[in-house]
Amino acid sequence: EAQVTQNPRYLITVTGKKLTVTCSQNMNHEYMSWYRQDPGLGLRQIYYSMNVEVTDKGDVPEGYKVSRKEKRNFPLILESPSPNQTSLYFCASSEGGDTQYFGPGTRLTVL
Amino acid sequence: QKEVEQNSGPLSVPEGAIASLNCTYSDRGSQSFFWYRQYSGKSPELIMSIYSNGDKEDGRFTAQLNKASQYVSLLIRDSQPSDSATYLCAVNRGDKIIFGKGTRLHILP
């Protein structure tokens, strides 16, 4: 089954404790991206990657890091999480950056 | 001007009626346009994509694109309670996909 998976689905952590949210897709897509979704602000792109070892900032990259060492994986790293990073996070993949296929989401709470 | 604008709603429509959702975009160079449906707490899922001016129909859904007016719409015929969700308009600007904030649709039984 074609899918995008994310782990963990739910995470509660404390300020400053480094965390990684994993994202994996099995569709051989070149384009992957991370979004955060907040009430009233909609979906905002954090980072995207057009291919292995190629990443670029989206609209809200501050406080986040990504890497793309393999085509299928695109982890999101929060080196020092803060409460304003409490949000619902979605990973997405697409062929050529067009139709986005979304993962199930990760609900992150930073205390 | 926001890049992709949608009325946040809620838009309330009686069951069986036509729901009409609208979206405007600012970048005239945009080439592809999408409608996603998102249930509360779930991930967005693609309903329709449209690339050229005119109408595109898929079952109960019709997407309409007018590039001259920079306007995209989604019509849902014979609205069902299961259509109650937030509908996101997305525009491929060339360098990235830009999402609107979404319109909440409520189908009244």
Backbone of each chain as ProteinMPNN parsed JSONL, in Angstrom:
{"seq_chain_A": "EAQVTQNPRYLITVTGKKLTVTCSQNMNHEYMSWYRQDPGLGLRQIYYSMNVEVTDKGDVPEGYKVSRKEKRNFPLILESPSPNQTSLYFCASSEGGDTQYFGPGTRLTVL", "coords_chain_A": {"N_chain_A": [[0.845, -1.191, 0.0], [0.575, 2.18, -0.929], [2.01, 4.716, 0.912], [2.589, 7.304, 3.405], [4.414, 7.403, 6.278], [4.589, 8.384, 9.705], [6.33, 8.89, 12.717], [6.792, 9.659, 16.192], [3.172, 9.361, 16.635], [1.963, 10.854, 18.568], [3.33, 13.099, 20.925], [4.598, 14.216, 23.924], [6.663, 16.512, 25.384], [9.423, 18.187, 27.033], [10.625, 21.553, 27.345], [13.566, 22.189, 25.533], [14.515, 19.589, 25.258], [15.919, 17.554, 22.985], [14.4, 16.274, 20.022], [13.263, 13.941, 17.527], [11.22, 13.575, 14.728], [10.146, 11.06, 12.713], [9.819, 10.392, 9.19], [8.615, 8.545, 6.509], [8.35, 7.355, 3.169], [6.886, 5.199, 0.705], [6.659, 5.435, -2.01], [8.536, 6.124, -3.797], [8.944, 8.813, -4.224], [10.401, 11.923, -5.171], [10.16, 14.422, -4.03], [9.759, 15.782, -0.862], [8.22, 17.084, 2.116], [7.777, 19.073, 5.088], [5.18, 20.177, 7.174], [3.564, 22.418, 9.441], [0.599, 22.725, 11.333], [-1.572, 25.014, 12.61], [-4.232, 26.342, 14.599], [-6.185, 28.728, 12.932], [-4.03, 29.564, 11.445], [-3.486, 27.827, 9.445], [-1.936, 25.496, 7.126], [1.492, 25.475, 7.167], [4.575, 25.564, 5.52], [7.547, 24.016, 6.574], [10.145, 22.895, 5.967], [11.493, 21.674, 2.869], [12.351, 19.096, 0.49], [13.87, 18.418, -2.516], [15.218, 16.309, -3.483], [17.535, 13.635, -2.725], [19.886, 14.678, -0.349], [19.324, 17.316, -0.899], [17.948, 20.052, 0.432], [15.657, 22.612, 1.512], [14.605, 25.772, 2.899], [11.311, 26.368, 4.095], [8.453, 28.3, 4.823], [8.481, 28.692, 7.598], [11.061, 27.997, 9.032], [12.58, 28.323, 11.354], [14.106, 27.009, 14.219], [13.977, 24.395, 13.534], [15.384, 21.435, 12.008], [16.353, 19.475, 9.183], [17.062, 16.436, 7.371], [18.132, 14.639, 4.464], [19.077, 11.855, 3.683], [18.463, 9.507, 2.512], [16.236, 8.505, -0.103], [13.669, 7.755, 0.699], [13.291, 8.631, 3.324], [12.744, 11.341, 5.599], [13.51, 12.961, 8.094], [12.43, 15.128, 10.77], [13.918, 17.399, 12.867], [14.029, 18.706, 16.096], [16.064, 20.62, 17.762], [16.163, 22.029, 20.189], [13.438, 22.137, 21.58], [10.667, 24.411, 21.961], [7.838, 25.882, 23.72], [6.303, 27.247, 21.765], [6.465, 25.656, 19.591], [4.65, 23.733, 19.829], [2.304, 21.913, 18.152], [0.505, 20.565, 15.295], [1.979, 18.327, 13.196], [2.744, 17.597, 9.83], [4.059, 15.36, 7.495], [4.787, 15.192, 4.026], [4.737, 13.797, 0.732], [5.58, 13.926, -2.761], [5.395, 13.51, -6.331], [7.446, 15.292, -8.185], [6.701, 17.6, -6.841], [4.028, 18.27, -6.93], [0.909, 17.095, -6.571], [0.265, 16.47, -3.221], [0.951, 13.912, -0.896], [-0.07, 13.078, 2.192], [1.238, 12.256, 5.431], [-0.01, 10.687, 8.492], [0.138, 12.523, 10.531], [1.643, 14.18, 13.36], [1.134, 14.888, 16.624], [2.412, 17.271, 18.588], [3.36, 18.29, 21.789], [4.9, 20.712, 23.672], [6.117, 21.291, 26.759]], "CA_chain_A": [[0.0, 0.0, 0.0], [1.32, 3.43, -1.004], [1.721, 5.495, 2.098], [3.582, 8.09, 4.121], [4.286, 7.095, 7.706], [5.243, 9.294, 10.629], [6.414, 8.438, 14.108], [5.579, 9.123, 16.809], [1.932, 10.04, 16.302], [1.722, 11.801, 19.665], [4.527, 13.276, 21.726], [4.633, 15.293, 24.913], [8.043, 16.635, 25.826], [9.71, 19.399, 27.794], [11.466, 22.548, 26.684], [14.996, 21.952, 25.436], [14.885, 18.182, 25.078], [15.979, 17.273, 21.55], [13.538, 15.198, 19.545], [13.2, 13.69, 16.089], [10.007, 12.968, 14.179], [10.546, 10.388, 11.481], [8.877, 10.36, 8.076], [9.058, 7.621, 5.479], [7.371, 7.113, 2.102], [7.232, 4.023, -0.104], [6.195, 5.706, -3.371], [9.694, 6.539, -4.58], [8.812, 10.234, -4.559], [11.604, 12.732, -4.968], [9.849, 15.637, -3.273], [9.173, 15.593, 0.458], [8.164, 18.338, 2.862], [7.203, 19.104, 6.416], [4.273, 21.279, 7.463], [2.91, 22.486, 10.722], [-0.754, 23.257, 11.215], [-2.022, 25.659, 13.839], [-5.554, 26.967, 14.436], [-6.192, 30.092, 12.408], [-2.848, 29.848, 10.611], [-3.455, 26.907, 8.319], [-0.746, 24.681, 6.894], [2.67, 26.272, 6.805], [5.689, 24.69, 5.181], [8.732, 24.208, 7.404], [11.272, 22.584, 5.088], [11.198, 20.73, 1.819], [13.507, 18.474, -0.142], [13.551, 18.031, -3.886], [15.902, 15.057, -3.772], [18.5, 13.246, -1.699], [20.911, 15.669, -0.029], [18.888, 18.652, -1.306], [16.863, 20.539, 1.279], [15.531, 24.073, 1.467], [13.697, 26.314, 3.899], [9.974, 26.786, 3.745], [8.035, 29.59, 5.364], [8.711, 28.797, 9.043], [12.1, 27.012, 9.336], [13.337, 28.609, 12.58], [13.977, 26.04, 15.297], [13.88, 23.046, 12.959], [16.396, 20.941, 11.077], [15.968, 18.265, 8.448], [18.111, 15.804, 6.573], [17.591, 13.725, 3.443], [20.188, 10.977, 3.324], [17.878, 8.469, 1.656], [15.078, 9.033, -0.813], [12.414, 7.442, 1.357], [13.2, 9.166, 4.685], [12.925, 12.799, 5.735], [13.233, 13.255, 9.502], [12.362, 16.506, 11.271], [14.651, 17.455, 14.125], [13.918, 19.897, 16.927], [17.249, 20.534, 18.617], [15.826, 22.56, 21.506], [12.025, 22.514, 21.42], [10.08, 25.428, 22.834], [6.371, 25.756, 23.719], [5.668, 27.753, 20.537], [6.522, 24.608, 18.581], [3.489, 22.864, 20.032], [1.561, 22.002, 16.901], [0.249, 19.33, 14.561], [2.961, 18.281, 12.121], [2.495, 16.669, 8.742], [5.025, 15.105, 6.44], [4.12, 14.926, 2.761], [5.622, 13.506, -0.394], [4.927, 14.065, -4.061], [6.227, 13.336, -7.509], [7.608, 16.575, -8.864], [6.241, 18.738, -6.057], [2.663, 18.642, -7.285], [-0.04, 16.52, -5.617], [0.916, 16.081, -1.973], [0.39, 12.795, -0.142], [0.255, 13.411, 3.565], [1.267, 11.285, 6.499], [-1.139, 10.774, 9.419], [0.295, 13.645, 11.457], [2.244, 14.015, 14.689], [0.693, 15.963, 17.528], [3.51, 17.547, 19.508], [3.148, 19.252, 22.879], [6.135, 21.058, 24.365], [5.757, 21.926, 28.043]], "C_chain_A": [[0.885, 1.247, 0.0], [0.988, 4.282, 0.214], [2.918, 6.306, 2.566], [3.354, 7.8, 5.606], [5.087, 8.1, 8.526], [5.258, 8.649, 12.006], [7.226, 9.428, 14.935], [4.341, 9.87, 16.337], [1.596, 11.1, 17.358], [2.995, 11.887, 20.502], [4.339, 14.461, 22.654], [6.049, 15.341, 25.438], [8.21, 17.942, 26.599], [10.65, 20.302, 27.008], [12.939, 22.136, 26.706], [15.418, 20.52, 25.203], [14.772, 17.811, 23.592], [15.06, 16.12, 21.159], [13.594, 15.114, 18.021], [11.862, 13.055, 15.755], [10.393, 12.348, 12.844], [9.428, 10.431, 10.453], [9.445, 9.436, 7.02], [7.95, 7.432, 4.453], [7.856, 5.962, 1.218], [6.813, 4.186, -1.56], [7.32, 6.15, -4.297], [9.607, 8.006, -5.032], [10.11, 10.969, -4.292], [11.36, 13.883, -3.999], [9.212, 15.266, -1.951], [9.177, 16.919, 1.204], [7.547, 18.123, 4.226], [6.351, 20.364, 6.563], [3.907, 21.252, 8.945], [1.549, 23.144, 10.529], [-1.216, 23.757, 12.572], [-3.364, 26.323, 13.592], [-5.434, 28.413, 13.968], [-5.038, 30.43, 11.492], [-2.724, 28.905, 9.429], [-2.182, 26.078, 8.278], [0.409, 25.573, 6.47], [3.861, 25.338, 6.601], [6.915, 25.036, 6.016], [9.998, 24.054, 6.569], [10.756, 21.678, 3.978], [12.491, 20.211, 1.212], [13.1, 18.002, -1.53], [14.269, 16.758, -4.307], [16.882, 14.769, -2.639], [19.579, 14.322, -1.588], [20.559, 17.084, -0.479], [17.714, 19.069, -0.429], [16.824, 22.062, 1.208], [14.473, 24.523, 2.464], [12.338, 26.618, 3.292], [9.673, 28.133, 4.38], [8.38, 29.78, 6.845], [9.798, 27.834, 9.492], [12.788, 27.179, 10.686], [13.044, 27.561, 13.653], [13.895, 24.598, 14.834], [15.091, 22.727, 12.103], [15.832, 19.724, 10.376], [17.202, 17.667, 7.812], [17.447, 14.871, 5.572], [18.754, 12.884, 2.923], [19.725, 9.838, 2.419], [16.613, 9.038, 1.029], [13.799, 8.851, -0.008], [12.227, 8.143, 2.703], [13.494, 10.662, 4.745], [12.591, 13.185, 7.171], [13.247, 14.746, 9.811], [12.964, 16.518, 12.671], [14.389, 18.79, 14.818], [15.031, 19.81, 17.96], [16.94, 20.982, 20.048], [14.375, 23.05, 21.463], [11.579, 23.573, 22.422], [8.554, 25.322, 22.74], [5.705, 26.262, 22.441], [5.806, 26.788, 19.363], [5.467, 23.53, 18.828], [2.572, 23.027, 18.833], [1.237, 20.599, 16.395], [1.152, 19.35, 13.33], [2.598, 17.213, 11.093], [3.715, 16.579, 7.835], [4.244, 14.809, 5.165], [5.157, 14.583, 1.705], [4.853, 13.702, -1.687], [5.931, 13.782, -5.161], [6.319, 14.681, -8.194], [7.047, 17.759, -8.128], [4.813, 19.141, -6.315], [1.678, 18.101, -6.247], [0.69, 15.997, -4.39], [0.176, 14.905, -1.34], [0.876, 12.955, 1.295], [0.345, 12.178, 4.464], [0.134, 11.536, 7.474], [-1.033, 11.912, 10.429], [0.931, 13.232, 12.774], [1.81, 15.201, 15.543], [1.74, 16.126, 18.62], [3.094, 18.593, 20.528], [4.481, 19.459, 23.579], [5.773, 21.841, 25.615], [6.862, 22.852, 28.528]], "O_chain_A": [[1.811, 1.37, 0.801], [-0.181, 4.536, 0.506], [4.065, 6.055, 2.198], [2.241, 7.935, 6.115], [6.126, 8.596, 8.091], [4.32, 7.956, 12.399], [8.22, 9.976, 14.459], [4.461, 10.915, 15.699], [1.003, 12.13, 17.039], [3.654, 10.878, 20.755], [3.972, 15.557, 22.23], [6.582, 14.328, 25.889], [7.256, 18.696, 26.79], [11.374, 19.852, 26.119], [13.485, 21.784, 27.752], [16.6, 20.267, 24.967], [13.679, 17.763, 23.027], [14.955, 15.122, 21.872], [13.924, 16.079, 17.333], [11.426, 12.113, 16.418], [10.904, 13.03, 11.956], [8.248, 10.498, 10.797], [10.622, 9.53, 6.673], [6.771, 7.357, 4.799], [9.055, 5.775, 1.01], [6.632, 3.197, -2.269], [7.077, 6.51, -5.449], [10.129, 8.379, -6.083], [10.822, 10.687, -3.328], [12.251, 14.268, -3.242], [8.234, 14.52, -1.917], [10.027, 17.775, 0.96], [6.881, 17.118, 4.478], [6.738, 21.455, 6.142], [3.939, 20.21, 9.599], [1.377, 24.009, 9.67], [-1.245, 23.012, 13.551], [-3.616, 26.818, 12.494], [-4.684, 29.208, 14.533], [-5.054, 31.468, 10.83], [-1.944, 29.156, 8.511], [-1.452, 25.976, 9.264], [0.294, 26.338, 5.513], [4.114, 24.443, 7.406], [7.277, 26.205, 6.148], [10.815, 24.97, 6.482], [9.732, 21.009, 4.119], [13.564, 20.789, 1.385], [12.116, 17.281, -1.695], [13.972, 16.189, -5.358], [17.033, 15.567, -1.714], [20.107, 14.806, -2.589], [21.416, 17.967, -0.444], [16.621, 18.511, -0.531], [17.82, 22.711, 0.889], [13.571, 23.767, 2.826], [12.224, 27.06, 2.148], [10.543, 29.0, 4.461], [8.553, 30.912, 7.296], [9.507, 26.923, 10.267], [13.505, 26.281, 11.127], [11.887, 27.268, 13.954], [13.76, 23.684, 15.648], [15.737, 23.616, 11.548], [14.955, 19.034, 10.895], [18.25, 18.307, 7.725], [16.343, 14.376, 5.8], [19.331, 13.166, 1.873], [20.512, 9.28, 1.655], [15.997, 9.952, 1.578], [12.929, 9.722, -0.036], [11.097, 8.239, 3.181], [14.367, 11.174, 4.043], [11.498, 13.685, 7.436], [13.979, 15.52, 9.194], [12.567, 15.744, 13.542], [14.509, 19.857, 14.214], [14.955, 19.03, 18.91], [17.413, 20.37, 21.006], [14.125, 24.247, 21.325], [12.045, 23.622, 23.561], [8.032, 24.738, 21.79], [4.645, 25.761, 22.066], [5.32, 27.068, 18.266], [5.41, 22.532, 18.11], [2.118, 24.13, 18.528], [1.638, 19.594, 16.982], [1.095, 20.277, 12.522], [2.205, 16.097, 11.432], [4.316, 17.587, 7.464], [3.156, 14.236, 5.222], [6.305, 15.022, 1.776], [3.623, 13.651, -1.704], [7.144, 13.811, -4.951], [5.322, 15.156, -8.738], [6.917, 18.835, -8.712], [4.414, 20.249, -5.957], [1.629, 18.622, -5.133], [1.612, 15.188, -4.496], [-1.052, 14.896, -1.257], [2.077, 12.964, 1.567], [-0.374, 11.197, 4.278], [-0.615, 12.498, 7.31], [-2.009, 12.231, 11.108], [0.781, 12.102, 13.237], [2.085, 16.357, 15.221], [1.932, 15.246, 19.459], [2.548, 19.64, 20.181], [5.114, 18.503, 24.024], [5.192, 22.923, 25.536], [6.731, 23.467, 29.586]]}, "seq_chain_B": "QKEVEQNSGPLSVPEGAIASLNCTYSDRGSQSFFWYRQYSGKSPELIMSIYSNGDKEDGRFTAQLNKASQYVSLLIRDSQPSDSATYLCAVNRGDKIIFGKGTRLHILP", "coords_chain_B": {"N_chain_B": [[-1.834, 41.363, 0.151], [-3.029, 38.109, 0.684], [-1.527, 35.02, -0.346], [-3.043, 32.748, -1.046], [-6.406, 32.725, -0.685], [-9.208, 31.98, 1.3], [-12.581, 31.836, 2.382], [-13.141, 31.48, 5.773], [-15.387, 30.353, 6.892], [-17.831, 29.04, 9.312], [-19.428, 27.279, 6.607], [-22.657, 26.537, 6.118], [-24.727, 24.052, 4.872], [-27.686, 22.605, 3.642], [-28.433, 19.105, 3.778], [-28.209, 17.315, 0.748], [-28.22, 19.535, -0.861], [-26.332, 21.878, -2.974], [-22.993, 22.514, -2.286], [-20.828, 25.253, -2.322], [-17.589, 26.197, -2.689], [-15.005, 28.568, -2.428], [-12.0, 30.082, -3.739], [-9.284, 32.292, -3.99], [-6.286, 33.38, -5.634], [-2.999, 34.851, -5.671], [-0.714, 34.804, -7.332], [-0.129, 35.105, -10.629], [1.284, 33.387, -12.225], [0.84, 30.825, -11.399], [0.266, 27.353, -11.88], [-0.976, 24.919, -11.313], [-3.675, 23.519, -9.43], [-5.396, 22.672, -6.459], [-7.757, 20.843, -4.509], [-8.171, 19.896, -1.213], [-9.508, 17.734, 1.256], [-10.08, 17.808, 4.721], [-10.61, 16.119, 7.59], [-11.393, 16.676, 11.039], [-8.518, 16.623, 13.002], [-7.298, 14.841, 11.348], [-5.268, 13.924, 8.447], [-4.796, 15.964, 5.503], [-6.501, 15.097, 2.48], [-6.384, 14.498, -0.983], [-8.872, 15.781, -3.136], [-9.514, 16.886, -5.646], [-7.714, 17.857, -8.559], [-6.778, 20.489, -10.737], [-5.858, 21.873, -13.848], [-6.234, 23.414, -16.095], [-8.177, 26.08, -17.545], [-11.695, 26.156, -16.893], [-14.125, 23.595, -16.25], [-13.888, 20.679, -14.185], [-14.98, 17.507, -13.604], [-15.734, 15.066, -11.127], [-17.396, 12.543, -10.095], [-19.472, 13.521, -7.494], [-18.217, 15.901, -7.265], [-17.096, 19.005, -8.562], [-14.557, 20.873, -9.926], [-13.672, 24.211, -10.615], [-11.921, 26.448, -12.656], [-10.634, 29.638, -13.181], [-8.358, 31.347, -14.645], [-7.917, 33.944, -15.492], [-9.35, 35.501, -13.737], [-8.183, 34.619, -11.48], [-9.137, 32.574, -9.795], [-10.527, 29.834, -8.104], [-12.823, 27.21, -7.701], [-14.864, 24.889, -5.839], [-17.435, 22.669, -6.276], [-19.857, 20.827, -4.574], [-22.097, 18.437, -5.162], [-25.353, 17.212, -4.17], [-24.99, 17.166, -1.311], [-23.651, 15.447, 1.491], [-23.823, 14.357, 4.946], [-21.324, 13.29, 5.559], [-19.638, 14.882, 4.132], [-19.009, 16.992, 5.669], [-16.418, 18.875, 6.754], [-13.129, 20.379, 6.704], [-12.096, 22.256, 3.944], [-9.35, 22.578, 1.943], [-7.759, 24.804, -0.167], [-5.198, 24.651, -2.556], [-2.306, 25.879, -4.198], [-0.007, 25.508, -6.787], [2.765, 27.27, -7.017], [4.924, 27.109, -8.54], [7.527, 27.181, -7.446], [6.818, 26.258, -5.01], [4.173, 24.698, -3.085], [1.33, 26.385, -2.067], [-0.891, 26.704, 0.57], [-4.284, 27.544, 1.293], [-6.09, 28.77, 4.192], [-8.276, 27.299, 4.633], [-11.757, 26.289, 4.427], [-14.401, 25.755, 6.562], [-16.865, 23.367, 6.275], [-20.195, 22.603, 6.894], [-22.592, 20.21, 6.842], [-25.971, 20.174, 7.05], [-28.173, 17.92, 8.538]], "CA_chain_B": [[-2.797, 40.34, -0.265], [-2.581, 36.764, 0.969], [-1.26, 34.285, -1.584], [-4.219, 31.927, -1.318], [-7.431, 33.16, 0.255], [-10.474, 31.269, 1.381], [-13.462, 32.215, 3.477], [-12.94, 30.446, 6.791], [-16.647, 29.71, 7.247], [-18.35, 27.829, 8.675], [-20.443, 27.316, 5.579], [-23.679, 25.542, 6.456], [-25.493, 23.689, 3.681], [-28.604, 21.495, 3.926], [-28.167, 17.837, 3.101], [-28.803, 17.197, -0.574], [-28.022, 20.77, -1.623], [-24.999, 22.07, -3.551], [-22.061, 23.336, -1.513], [-19.93, 25.981, -3.206], [-16.411, 26.666, -1.956], [-14.27, 29.461, -3.304], [-10.595, 30.321, -3.417], [-8.579, 33.187, -4.901], [-4.842, 33.309, -5.473], [-2.401, 36.113, -6.1], [0.364, 34.658, -8.302], [-0.681, 34.787, -11.957], [2.067, 32.334, -12.858], [0.487, 29.518, -10.843], [-0.101, 26.454, -12.962], [-1.806, 23.794, -10.919], [-4.555, 23.911, -8.339], [-5.841, 21.464, -5.783], [-8.66, 20.885, -3.36], [-7.985, 18.823, -0.248], [-10.476, 17.651, 2.341], [-9.433, 17.441, 5.977], [-11.458, 15.911, 8.755], [-10.766, 17.174, 12.259], [-7.473, 15.784, 13.573], [-6.764, 13.922, 10.335], [-4.427, 14.56, 7.44], [-5.489, 16.364, 4.272], [-6.523, 14.129, 1.383], [-6.694, 15.154, -2.256], [-10.163, 15.517, -3.768], [-9.477, 17.25, -7.063], [-6.68, 18.729, -9.08], [-7.203, 21.099, -12.004], [-4.684, 22.506, -14.43], [-6.594, 24.32, -17.185], [-9.417, 26.817, -17.353], [-12.926, 25.442, -17.145], [-14.648, 22.709, -15.224], [-13.458, 19.285, -14.143], [-15.956, 16.812, -12.772], [-15.384, 13.729, -10.635], [-18.493, 12.139, -9.217], [-20.284, 14.652, -6.995], [-17.347, 17.067, -7.145], [-16.688, 19.739, -9.753], [-13.63, 21.973, -9.717], [-13.751, 25.228, -11.657], [-10.742, 27.303, -12.656], [-10.638, 30.825, -14.039], [-7.031, 31.937, -14.431], [-7.974, 35.39, -15.707], [-9.864, 36.07, -12.49], [-7.385, 34.034, -10.398], [-10.245, 32.064, -8.982], [-10.766, 28.39, -8.168], [-13.944, 26.857, -6.847], [-15.235, 23.481, -5.724], [-18.854, 22.443, -6.051], [-20.193, 19.49, -4.108], [-23.526, 18.212, -5.387], [-26.003, 16.229, -3.292], [-24.138, 17.163, -0.112], [-23.922, 14.431, 2.5], [-23.205, 14.677, 6.246], [-19.909, 12.905, 5.539], [-18.868, 15.944, 3.481], [-18.661, 17.976, 6.688], [-14.963, 18.83, 6.911], [-12.472, 21.602, 6.245], [-11.616, 22.105, 2.572], [-8.159, 23.385, 1.719], [-7.362, 25.113, -1.535], [-3.738, 24.716, -2.667], [-1.861, 26.383, -5.489], [1.404, 25.292, -7.083], [3.273, 28.541, -7.529], [6.116, 26.815, -9.349], [8.606, 26.844, -6.529], [6.248, 25.602, -3.839], [2.724, 24.624, -2.951], [0.811, 27.285, -1.041], [-2.227, 26.308, 1.016], [-5.158, 28.461, 1.981], [-6.342, 28.381, 5.577], [-9.369, 26.339, 4.649], [-13.15, 26.641, 4.691], [-15.137, 24.707, 7.272], [-18.17, 23.072, 5.689], [-21.071, 21.834, 7.782], [-23.796, 19.762, 6.148], [-27.07, 20.063, 8.015], [-29.034, 16.766, 8.211]], "C_chain_B": [[-2.221, 38.955, 0.028], [-2.444, 35.985, -0.339], [-2.434, 33.422, -2.014], [-5.262, 32.259, -0.257], [-8.691, 32.33, 0.149], [-11.278, 31.881, 2.519], [-13.399, 31.105, 4.518], [-14.22, 29.715, 7.171], [-16.958, 29.882, 8.728], [-19.422, 28.112, 7.627], [-21.418, 26.187, 5.872], [-24.576, 25.317, 5.249], [-26.432, 22.538, 4.036], [-28.199, 20.241, 3.161], [-28.911, 17.768, 1.777], [-28.624, 18.422, -1.453], [-26.607, 20.807, -2.203], [-24.178, 22.972, -2.622], [-21.068, 23.958, -2.482], [-18.808, 26.604, -2.382], [-15.529, 27.454, -2.911], [-12.864, 29.737, -2.797], [-10.032, 31.311, -4.443], [-7.091, 33.111, -4.611], [-4.195, 34.528, -6.107], [-1.361, 35.964, -7.215], [-0.182, 34.213, -9.661], [0.068, 33.671, -12.67], [1.739, 30.939, -12.347], [-0.107, 28.631, -11.926], [-1.023, 25.32, -12.56], [-2.481, 24.088, -9.581], [-5.218, 22.66, -7.764], [-6.887, 21.794, -4.722], [-8.412, 19.645, -2.511], [-9.122, 18.896, 0.77], [-9.749, 17.196, 3.595], [-10.482, 17.316, 7.071], [-10.672, 16.305, 9.998], [-9.746, 16.172, 12.815], [-6.839, 14.804, 12.605], [-5.91, 14.675, 9.326], [-5.242, 14.953, 6.218], [-5.42, 15.256, 3.232], [-7.01, 14.83, 0.121], [-8.076, 14.758, -2.752], [-10.055, 15.74, -5.268], [-8.21, 18.024, -7.35], [-7.18, 19.278, -10.41], [-6.061, 21.947, -12.525], [-5.03, 23.511, -15.525], [-7.934, 24.967, -16.901], [-10.636, 25.956, -17.66], [-13.315, 24.58, -15.963], [-14.034, 21.328, -15.337], [-14.35, 18.57, -13.149], [-15.439, 15.444, -12.366], [-16.453, 13.343, -9.626], [-19.327, 13.341, -8.792], [-19.491, 15.957, -6.944], [-17.054, 17.673, -8.513], [-15.749, 20.854, -9.333], [-13.737, 22.919, -10.902], [-12.551, 26.144, -11.524], [-10.932, 28.44, -13.643], [-9.329, 31.57, -13.784], [-7.055, 33.45, -14.616], [-8.432, 36.099, -14.438], [-9.107, 35.555, -11.269], [-8.298, 33.452, -9.324], [-10.415, 30.576, -9.218], [-11.952, 28.095, -7.268], [-14.153, 25.35, -6.842], [-16.722, 23.416, -5.438], [-19.05, 21.004, -5.599], [-21.702, 19.328, -4.263], [-24.056, 17.164, -4.422], [-25.193, 16.069, -1.998], [-24.615, 16.15, 0.919], [-23.294, 14.847, 3.835], [-21.729, 14.33, 6.292], [-19.026, 13.915, 4.811], [-18.476, 17.033, 4.473], [-17.178, 17.838, 7.03], [-14.429, 20.226, 6.608], [-11.875, 21.336, 4.871], [-10.491, 23.114, 2.33], [-7.925, 23.561, 0.223], [-5.834, 25.211, -1.548], [-3.358, 25.094, -4.088], [-0.373, 26.092, -5.645], [1.938, 26.54, -7.767], [4.479, 28.342, -8.434], [7.259, 26.385, -8.467], [8.089, 26.12, -5.293], [4.728, 25.559, -3.934], [2.313, 25.548, -1.814], [-0.611, 26.863, -0.715], [-2.993, 27.512, 1.556], [-5.437, 27.946, 3.384], [-7.536, 27.446, 5.708], [-10.726, 26.938, 4.94], [-13.809, 25.465, 5.394], [-16.529, 24.572, 6.68], [-18.955, 22.198, 6.65], [-22.335, 21.49, 7.01], [-24.875, 19.481, 7.191], [-27.996, 18.911, 7.641], [-30.492, 17.183, 8.022]], "O_chain_B": [[-1.081, 38.657, -0.328], [-3.15, 36.251, -1.311], [-2.78, 33.367, -3.194], [-5.015, 32.088, 0.937], [-9.171, 32.022, -0.941], [-10.717, 32.38, 3.495], [-13.579, 29.931, 4.194], [-14.174, 28.605, 7.702], [-16.407, 30.785, 9.358], [-20.208, 29.052, 7.747], [-21.039, 25.016, 5.871], [-25.116, 26.263, 4.674], [-26.001, 21.579, 4.676], [-27.688, 20.314, 2.043], [-30.089, 18.117, 1.692], [-28.852, 18.357, -2.661], [-25.795, 19.912, -1.967], [-24.623, 24.051, -2.229], [-20.53, 23.278, -3.355], [-19.047, 27.426, -1.497], [-15.33, 27.058, -4.059], [-12.577, 29.641, -1.604], [-10.286, 31.172, -5.64], [-6.679, 32.816, -3.489], [-4.782, 35.163, -6.984], [-1.145, 36.91, -7.972], [-0.64, 33.081, -9.815], [-0.453, 33.075, -13.613], [2.315, 29.962, -12.825], [-0.876, 29.084, -12.774], [-1.777, 24.812, -13.39], [-1.945, 24.795, -8.729], [-5.553, 21.723, -8.488], [-6.889, 22.873, -4.129], [-8.437, 18.514, -2.997], [-9.623, 19.972, 1.095], [-8.902, 16.304, 3.54], [-11.152, 18.286, 7.427], [-9.442, 16.27, 10.006], [-10.078, 15.013, 13.066], [-5.958, 14.03, 12.977], [-5.839, 15.903, 9.347], [-6.268, 14.337, 5.931], [-4.409, 14.562, 3.115], [-7.929, 15.649, 0.161], [-8.423, 13.578, -2.793], [-10.455, 14.889, -6.063], [-7.697, 18.75, -6.498], [-7.92, 18.604, -11.127], [-5.385, 22.645, -11.77], [-4.212, 24.37, -15.854], [-8.728, 24.458, -16.109], [-10.612, 25.131, -18.573], [-12.889, 24.809, -14.831], [-13.703, 20.863, -16.428], [-14.462, 18.978, -11.993], [-14.793, 14.75, -13.151], [-16.421, 13.756, -8.466], [-19.828, 14.087, -9.633], [-20.045, 17.005, -6.611], [-16.801, 16.963, -9.486], [-16.094, 21.682, -8.49], [-13.876, 22.487, -12.046], [-12.201, 26.569, -10.423], [-11.335, 28.232, -14.788], [-9.213, 32.33, -12.822], [-6.293, 34.163, -13.964], [-7.943, 37.182, -14.114], [-9.358, 36.001, -10.149], [-8.23, 33.792, -8.143], [-10.445, 30.106, -10.356], [-12.072, 28.673, -6.188], [-13.68, 24.637, -7.727], [-17.213, 24.023, -4.487], [-18.478, 20.078, -6.173], [-22.484, 19.994, -3.584], [-23.302, 16.331, -3.918], [-24.772, 14.967, -1.649], [-25.809, 16.014, 1.182], [-22.33, 15.613, 3.848], [-20.957, 14.994, 6.984], [-17.8, 13.818, 4.866], [-17.682, 17.911, 4.137], [-16.743, 16.803, 7.536], [-15.193, 21.138, 6.293], [-11.225, 20.313, 4.657], [-10.663, 24.322, 2.489], [-7.898, 22.596, -0.54], [-5.245, 25.797, -0.64], [-4.003, 24.682, -5.053], [0.424, 26.387, -4.754], [1.617, 26.831, -8.919], [4.991, 29.294, -9.022], [7.888, 25.354, -8.702], [8.852, 25.441, -4.606], [4.098, 26.261, -4.725], [2.885, 25.495, -0.726], [-1.437, 26.685, -1.61], [-2.416, 28.39, 2.197], [-5.067, 26.823, 3.726], [-7.774, 26.873, 6.771], [-10.837, 27.963, 5.612], [-13.787, 24.335, 4.905], [-17.277, 25.546, 6.595], [-18.455, 21.191, 7.153], [-23.064, 22.382, 6.574], [-24.699, 18.657, 8.088], [-28.555, 18.91, 6.544], [-31.345, 16.339, 7.745]]}, "name": "protein", "num_of_chains": 2, "seq": "EAQVTQNPRYLITVTGKKLTVTCSQNMNHEYMSWYRQDPGLGLRQIYYSMNVEVTDKGDVPEGYKVSRKEKRNFPLILESPSPNQTSLYFCASSEGGDTQYFGPGTRLTVLQKEVEQNSGPLSVPEGAIASLNCTYSDRGSQSFFWYRQYSGKSPELIMSIYSNGDKEDGRFTAQLNKASQYVSLLIRDSQPSDSATYLCAVNRGDKIIFGKGTRLHILP"}
